Structure formats: C-alpha cells, structure tokens
C-alpha cells in the first residue's frame, strides 16, 4: 500500500503547506475546473484508445493497490515445482510428466504449489513449453526464440495501461493551461469590475494550472510507474522459467537448472544459493518419500 501512503504524503504536503503559508483551501475549491481538466484528459484518452486497451487499463487499476505476488516465497515455490517436474522427467523420462502437464488441476505435483496453480499466466507458460519439450520436435534454440517472442508480447500487452496513464499525465498540465486560459478570458471579459473581483477571477483561473500539474506529477504519473513495475515483475518471472527450462534442455541437471533460473531474479526477491539449495533438498526428500 505504498502508493496510498505516497498519495497521502503528496496531498498533505501540498495543501498543508498552502494552509500554513496563510492560504485558504476555499480558494482552491474549483470543481468545474477539475471537471474540465479531468474530463478533457479522459475524453482524449478514450479518443486515442480501443475498447481492449480501455478494458486493460480498468483491470490494471486495482492491481496497483495490492501487494505484488512476485515475492521470494513465490519464486521458491516456482523453482521447487520446476525442480520436481524436471527431476521426474530426468529420472523416468519426459513422458512421465505428460499427465501432469496435460491435466495440472488434477496433478498431485501441481497441487503441492497452490500459488503457482492459481496464476493462469505462469501455468500456461510452464505447461505450453513443457508440452513442446515432450514433443521433442523443436531444438532449444527454436524454443528459446519462441519464448522470447511470447515474453516480449506479454510485456507489450501489460505495458498498455502504464503507457496510457503516462500519456494522460503528460496531457494534464496542458489541459490545466486550457482551464487557466478560459479563466483568464472570463476575467478579461469582466474588466469593468473592481480590482478585487478581477483579482479573484484571475486567482481562480490559476487554479487550473495548479490542478493540472498536481494531478499529472503527484498522482497519475506515480500510478503509471506502479503498474509498470508490476508489468516488469510479471515478465521477470517468465524469464526465470525460460532460463530454467532451457538449461534443462541443454543437459544440465535439475538442481543446476533451477540455479540458472535463480540468477535472473532481482536481488530483492532472489533467494540465496543456500536458501535455494536447502529448499531443493527438502523438495527432493519429500518427493522420494512420496
């Protein structure tokens, strides 16, 4: 929930400082200017988007408020699952894991790793490429090329919401200027009024510029960055699977293959060599007992 904390700090810092400097919050209360700026930004976004991109954006908005699922615990579970599958394939042959891959929901192997089983993207990526490995009709180079293309497509699709929000953030200051210009036009049309009234009209016009800049850099742009980080993390977990499977295809034993996958993870989520070694050893012992 860092994004909520960040928004709260922005709000308190900006408006609190304004009050402490002797300003009155009532002067900033210009709902129609907010409607003008926000409405124009939303309208411009809709005009430049398709129905699919709008749907992607709205489905991504709640994700920014949730804790990232790509934690060290998930990676440990993922590498343990890959180790079990690769070890079973190495010991009993690739056909031994065919049933697990074709029906993962009823597989006792996948049942041990509920976090992975709940993630549709991970499950699809793992099962699809293990299916190709079982078929034996493609070389590791061909599968690697296909994996790279799928990961790139996945990242581009997941980047649509963050790119859209960045475009909106870039446009908001301009729409704030539009609101300010309209306010100035209104003030100039009232040039026959006393100076106090003119000053009030001009100050209200400047609120438009203030709102546009604040919304852009204080709220929308950080929101876009939060969604983008989640997209990068979702791509990194696929790269971990890719490197592990390719290492296995190139002849490395399962224990070493998962070490290859560990190396591509970011440091904050990467388990240490000893942590992974211990976890794999426990997994190996559990699989032998089973």
Secondary structure, DSSP 4 states (H G I P E B T S, - for coil): -HHHHHHHHHHHHHHHHHHHTT--GGGG--HHHHHHHHHHHHHHHHHT--HHHHHHHHHHHGGGGSPPS--HHHHHHHHHHHHHHHHHHHHH-GGGGHHHHHTGGG-HHHHT-HHHHH-HHHHHHHHHHHHHHHHT-S-HHHHHHHHHHHHHHHHHHHTHHHHHHHHHHHHHHHHHHHHHHHHHHHHHTTTTS-HHHHHHHHHHHHHHHHHHHHIIIIIIHHHHHHHHHHHHHHHHHHHHHHHHHHHHHTT--HHHHHHHHHHTS-TTTPPPHHHHHHHHHHHHHHHHH-
